[in-house]
Amino acid sequence: MQNEWAMQNPAFKIPESVLVVIYTIEAEVLLIRRADAGTWQSVTGSKDFEHETWHQTACREVMEETGIDAAHPHCELSDWALENIYEIYPAWRFRYAPHVSHNKERVFGLKMAKKMPIQLSPQEHTEYQWLSWQEAADTCFSPSNAEAILMLPRWLQGLR
């Protein structure tokens, strides 16, 4: 199977990633600008190893990309139990094993009682901004990211 081969070869990225929408109880969403493409997005990132759980991946990526500890008492990380399968852009396929063309993305939300200091990884991101959920959905590049942000009012109301 193509995914098994990719997961066992550390030279290639694992085609399983997380998307973490970071937001405040006032429905402000954190977006970060990619250093390589200049586009705005929520926290994203691939599993580092085959047996890394979705939750572990989400916590690690949030820390790496924003400096936020998802286990902090002012934070609540939730697995939204949503998965997106999407085609990897041809320009990025070299990062994956031969014949890998799709990625599975698991969606999480990180609710914050208040905004916390952001420490970006300069190799990955150049700036950040807090936007209303509507503005954030309109600003981010990825359609799956925008869709996740548009679900935010339901999560804030506890409707899921």
N, C-alpha and C positions, 0 to 999 in steps of 0.2 A: 504494500500500500504506500502511496506517495507520502502521506503525512507521517507514517511510522519512520520512513527513511529520513525525512527531514528532522524529526525529533531526535533521532539517534546520531545525527551528524552535527556536532557543535559549530561547524563553520557556517551553518545556515540558520536563519531565523525560524522559529517554530510558528506555523501559521495559525496560531491561537493567541488572541490578544484581548485586552480589556479596554473599555471606554469608561472613564469615571467623570461624571458630571459633579463638579464641586459647586455647592450653592449655600446661601444663607437662608435663615428662616424668613427673611424679607424677600425672597425669590430673586436675589442677585446671583448671577452665575459668573464664575471665574473662567476666563478664556486666556490662553497663552499662545503667543505667536511663534510658529516654527522658524528656526534659524535657516533651514535649508530651502523652504518653499515660500516663507513669508505669510502663510495662511494662518488663520485663527482656529483654535480647537480647544476641546477639553483635554484632560489628561488621557493619553493612550499609551499602550505598550504591550509588547509580546511577552509570553511566558519565557523565562530563562532556561527552564528545563522541563522535561516531560511531566514529571510528577508535581510540579509547582501547582498549587490550587489556584482557582480564580481569585479567591480572597487574598492569598499571599501576593499574587501578581498585582492586584489592585493596590494593596498597601505599599508595596515596593515602588511601583510606578508613581504613586502620589508623592512619596518621599523624594524619589529621584528628581522629579520634574518640578516640584513646588516647595520642597522642604517641610511640608506639613506631615505630621505624624497622625495617620488615620485613627490611631488608638487613643488620641488625646481626649480627655474628658469633655471637651467642647465639640467633639466630632462624633458623627454617627454614620458609619459605612454600611450601606444596604446593597445587597445583591438584588437587582431589579428583575432577576430571572428572565431576562430577555437576551436573545442571541441573534446576531445578524451574520449572514454569510454574504460576503461580497468579493468581487473579483479584484485581485491585487493589480494596481496600475502597472502596465508593462515596464515603466521606468524604474520600478522598485523590485521587480521579480528576481533580479540578480541576487538579492539578499536571501532568497529561498532556494530550496532544493530544486533541481531540474523537474519540470513538469508540474510544480506546485503553482496553481493559478488562483486559488481562493483562500480566504482567511475567515476564521470564525471569531467573532467579536462578542464578548460578554459585557453587558451593561451594568454599571454600578452607579449609585448616587452617594455622595459624601456631603451630608448636611452638617453645617457649622452653626453653632449658636451665635458666633460673631466672627467677623473677618480676622484672620490670623496673618502674621507676616509671611510673605512669599519670598522664597529664595530659589530663583530659577537656575537651571543648569544651562550655562551659557553656550555649551556645545549644541544644545537642543532647542532652546527658546531664547528670544531676544527681549520680550516684554510681556506684560500681562495687563488685563483690565477686568474690572467688575462691571457687568452690564445687567440690565433687567432681563428676565428670561426671554422676553420677546425679541429684544435687540440681540441677545446672544444667539438665539436660533437663526436670526437673519444674517449674522456675521460669520458664523463658522462655515468652513469649507465643505465638510463632510455631511452628506445627506443623513446618514445614520446618527451623527452627532446632533444635528438639528432636530430630528425626530425625537431623540431622547430628551432634549431640552424642552420640547413642546409638551412632554408628559409631566413636567415638573409640577404644575398646579395640582394634579391628581395626587402626587406624592406628598405635597405639603398639606393637603386636606386629608391624608390618610386613606384615600380611596384605592390607590394602586390600580 
